[in-house]
Amino acid sequence: MAAQKDLWDAIVIGAGVQGCFTAYHLAKHGKRVLLLEQFFLPHSRGSSHGQSRIIRRVYPEDFYTQMMDECYQMWAQLEQETGTQLYRQTGVLLLGIKESQDLKTIQATLSRWGVKHQRLSSEELKQRFPNIRLARGEVGLLDKFGGILHASKALRVLQDAVQRLGGKVCDGEKVMEIKPGLQITVKTTSSTYQAKNLVITAGPWTNRVLSLLGIELPLQTLRINVCYWREKVPGSYGVSRGFPCLLDLGLSLAPHHIYGTPSMEYPGLMKVSYHHGNNADPEERDCPAAFSDAQDIQILSRFVRDHLPDLEPKPAIVERCMYTNTPDGHFILDRHPKYDNIVIGAGFSGHGFKLSPVVGKILYELSMKLTPSYDLTPFRISRFSGPGKAHL
């Protein structure tokens, strides 16, 4: 095993979007940063790959809505720096019943932060989006600046930017050992590195990495079905026709949300997926589907049949993705309880991609002992206590 005696200011483990943005902020501030990835890049094993993610300001929680303002600025800045379009404005349409408390809470949050939005009655929705079928009393809330992020393209330009700014990206190197201390030693399958600080953004493999440091967090890894449905008339739900991203807040009566993006990624196919999945070891992501996977697809088929009548009600393509969920659905952005030069970013719970520019900034600030730009109370490890929570 080759030894590399250079001392890095920081090592970041995991080159998904959170790790890439963390390394980007470190490199941009002149820090010597090494970004380690266990798989050869690009890969589709984790949570950051694929052609699209929804970006939106609509959240019930003030702290996410507040963060999104800077996120939009940083996505635009990255586009400008790299000359690459990463964001496409489509609008995001939230659908629910008129009495929905979720819709009311979200609308109040948007109003409080001065975010442009529009509430649409059933009649207004029918006029504007005739290929969405709604019952009386079902309404919409349109976040006009919502849209689509080009996910895999964003990863590529971030990894290039890290290296252009003087950082180093090493892929195909799985972390095998971590020795804490004033200087942290990280051994991989092919080399040994030393750093003053360590940031762990290992996605579904977070607890495997943390087991090397004597801690386990209450993280649940889920296998998600990403489903694409054929348009009966090509382009009818197309981005070029002004069709928005969708977020169902209760029409389907399913326990979890359903979301959709207009046809763009594959010609004639719209993405409609369930914001939940089934327990799975990340190493076994591609094993044969469980019965519960079929149940998720049945929920989606009913939603498509009932509300998107111009789509075929059977998926044409089913892909796989991983979520790493916390019990409350909020992120973990904190230092290791014993080692203050080890920082953890985890548990992005299927909604972290859009927020990754600010998450990366926060993890950079924590690793460099700077005052965080945001109140991190909702993201502390200490909020988990008792049996089955955080174990030291």
Backbone hydrogen bonds, N-H to C=O, Kabsch-Sander energy under -0.5 kcal/mol:
donor,donor_aa,acceptor,acceptor_aa,energy
2,A,190,S,-1.0
4,Q,192,T,-1.9
5,K,3,A,-0.5
8,W,6,D,-0.7
8,W,194,Q,-2.8
9,D,32,R,-1.5
10,A,32,R,-1.9
11,I,197,N,-1.9
12,V,34,L,-3.0
13,I,199,V,-2.9
14,G,12,V,-0.7
14,G,36,L,-3.3
16,G,201,T,-0.5
20,C,16,G,-2.7
21,F,17,V,-2.3
22,T,18,Q,-2.0
23,A,19,G,-2.6
24,Y,20,C,-2.4
25,H,21,F,-2.4
26,L,22,T,-2.3
27,A,23,A,-2.9
28,K,24,Y,-2.5
29,H,25,H,-1.3
30,G,27,A,-1.8
31,K,26,L,-2.5
33,V,31,K,-0.9
34,L,10,A,-2.0
35,L,168,K,-3.1
36,L,12,V,-3.1
36,L,34,L,-0.6
37,E,170,C,-2.2
53,R,149,L,-1.6
55,I,147,G,-2.4
59,Y,57,R,-0.5
65,T,61,E,-1.7
66,Q,62,D,-2.9
67,M,63,F,-1.7
68,M,64,Y,-2.2
69,D,65,T,-0.7
69,D,66,Q,-0.8
70,E,66,Q,-0.7
70,E,67,M,-0.5
71,C,67,M,-1.9
72,Y,68,M,-2.5
73,Q,69,D,-1.4
74,M,70,E,-2.6
75,W,71,C,-2.9
76,A,72,Y,-2.2
77,Q,73,Q,-2.1
78,L,74,M,-2.6
79,E,75,W,-2.2
80,Q,76,A,-2.2
81,E,77,Q,-2.6
82,T,78,L,-2.1
83,G,79,E,-1.6
84,T,79,E,-1.1
86,L,84,T,-0.5
88,R,148,I,-2.7
90,T,146,G,-1.6
91,G,146,G,-3.0
92,V,143,D,-2.0
93,L,245,C,-3.3
94,L,92,V,-0.6
94,L,141,L,-3.0
95,L,247,L,-2.5
96,G,139,V,-2.2
98,K,137,G,-2.9
100,S,97,I,-2.3
104,K,100,S,-1.8
105,T,101,Q,-2.7
106,I,102,D,-2.6
107,Q,103,L,-2.6
108,A,104,K,-2.1
109,T,105,T,-2.1
110,L,106,I,-2.6
111,S,107,Q,-2.4
112,R,108,A,-2.3
113,W,109,T,-1.8
114,G,111,S,-1.1
115,V,110,L,-2.7
118,Q,142,L,-1.6
120,L,140,G,-3.0
125,L,121,S,-2.6
126,K,122,S,-2.2
127,Q,123,E,-1.9
128,R,124,E,-2.3
129,F,125,L,-3.4
132,I,129,F,-1.9
133,R,131,N,-0.5
133,R,307,H,-2.4
134,L,132,I,-0.6
138,E,135,A,-1.8
139,V,96,G,-3.1
140,G,120,L,-2.6
141,L,94,L,-2.0
142,L,118,Q,-3.2
143,D,92,V,-2.9
143,D,141,L,-0.6
144,K,116,K,-0.7
144,K,142,L,-0.9
146,G,143,D,-1.7
147,G,55,I,-2.5
148,I,88,R,-2.6
149,L,53,R,-3.2
150,H,86,L,-2.5
151,A,149,L,-1.1
152,S,50,G,-2.5
154,A,150,H,-2.0
155,L,151,A,-2.1
156,R,152,S,-2.1
157,V,153,K,-2.4
158,L,154,A,-2.2
159,Q,155,L,-2.6
160,D,156,R,-2.2
161,A,157,V,-2.2
162,V,158,L,-2.6
163,Q,159,Q,-1.6
164,R,160,D,-2.4
165,L,161,A,-2.2
166,G,163,Q,-1.4
167,G,162,V,-2.8
168,K,33,V,-2.2
170,C,35,L,-2.9
170,C,168,K,-0.5
171,D,169,V,-0.5
172,G,39,F,-1.3
173,E,37,E,-2.6
174,K,172,G,-0.5
176,M,187,K,-3.2
177,E,187,K,-1.7
179,K,185,T,-2.9
184,I,182,L,-0.5
184,I,195,A,-3.2
185,T,179,K,-2.3
186,V,184,I,-0.5
186,V,193,Y,-2.9
187,K,177,E,-2.8
187,K,185,T,-0.5
188,T,191,S,-3.3
189,T,174,K,-1.2
192,T,2,A,-0.8
193,Y,186,V,-2.8
194,Q,6,D,-0.9
195,A,184,I,-2.1
196,K,8,W,-2.4
197,N,9,D,-0.6
198,L,341,N,-2.5
199,V,11,I,-2.8
200,I,343,V,-3.0
201,T,13,I,-2.7
201,T,199,V,-0.7
205,W,202,A,-2.3
206,T,203,G,-2.1
209,V,205,W,-1.9
210,L,206,T,-3.0
211,S,207,N,-1.7
212,L,209,V,-1.4
213,L,210,L,-2.1
214,G,211,S,-0.9
215,I,210,L,-1.7
216,E,391,H,-2.1
219,L,217,L,-2.5
220,Q,325,N,-2.5
221,T,219,L,-0.5
222,L,220,Q,-0.5
222,L,323,Y,-2.5
223,R,278,N,-3.0
224,I,222,L,-0.5
224,I,321,C,-3.2
226,V,224,I,-0.6
226,V,319,E,-2.8
227,C,225,N,-0.7
228,Y,317,I,-2.5
229,W,270,M,-2.9
230,R,314,K,-0.5
231,E,268,G,-2.9
232,K,310,D,-3.0
233,V,310,D,-0.6
236,S,233,V,-2.2
238,G,235,G,-2.0
239,V,263,S,-1.8
241,R,238,G,-0.9
242,G,239,V,-1.4
243,F,238,G,-1.8
245,C,91,G,-2.5
246,L,260,G,-2.6
247,L,93,L,-2.1
248,D,258,I,-3.4
249,L,95,L,-3.4
249,L,247,L,-0.5
253,L,250,G,-0.6
258,I,248,D,-0.7
259,Y,273,S,-2.6
260,G,246,L,-2.1
261,T,271,K,-2.2
263,S,237,Y,-1.9
264,M,269,L,-0.6
269,L,266,Y,-2.1
270,M,229,W,-2.6
271,K,261,T,-1.3
272,V,227,C,-2.0
272,V,270,M,-0.6
273,S,259,Y,-2.7
274,Y,225,N,-0.6
275,H,257,H,-3.2
276,H,274,Y,-1.8
278,N,223,R,-1.8
280,A,221,T,-2.1
284,E,281,D,-2.1
285,R,282,P,-1.0
287,C,284,E,-1.8
293,D,290,A,-0.8
294,A,290,A,-1.0
295,Q,291,F,-1.4
296,D,292,S,-1.8
297,I,293,D,-1.8
298,Q,294,A,-1.9
299,I,295,Q,-1.9
300,L,296,D,-1.9
301,S,297,I,-2.6
302,R,298,Q,-2.1
303,F,299,I,-1.9
304,V,300,L,-2.9
305,R,301,S,-2.6
306,D,302,R,-2.4
307,H,303,F,-2.7
308,L,303,F,-0.6
308,L,304,V,-1.8
311,L,308,L,-1.8
312,E,230,R,-3.0
316,A,228,Y,-2.9
317,I,228,Y,-1.5
319,E,226,V,-3.1
321,C,224,I,-1.6
322,M,46,G,-1.3
323,Y,222,L,-2.3
325,N,220,Q,-3.0
329,G,326,T,-0.8
332,I,346,A,-2.8
333,L,331,F,-0.5
333,L,379,F,-1.9
334,D,344,I,-2.1
336,H,339,Y,-0.7
336,H,342,I,-3.1
340,D,338,K,-0.6
342,I,339,Y,-1.6
343,V,198,L,-3.0
344,I,334,D,-3.6
345,G,200,I,-2.7
346,A,332,I,-2.3
349,S,324,T,-2.4
351,H,348,F,-2.5
356,S,352,G,-0.5
356,S,353,F,-1.7
358,V,355,L,-0.7
359,V,355,L,-2.4
360,G,356,S,-2.8
361,K,357,P,-1.4
362,I,358,V,-2.6
363,L,359,V,-2.7
364,Y,360,G,-2.1
365,E,361,K,-2.5
366,L,362,I,-2.8
367,S,363,L,-2.2
368,M,364,Y,-1.8
369,K,366,L,-1.2
370,L,365,E,-3.0
376,L,374,Y,-0.5
379,F,376,L,-1.9
380,R,377,T,-1.2
383,R,380,R,-1.1
384,F,381,I,-2.1
385,S,383,R,-0.6
389,K,386,G,-1.6
391,H,216,E,-2.7
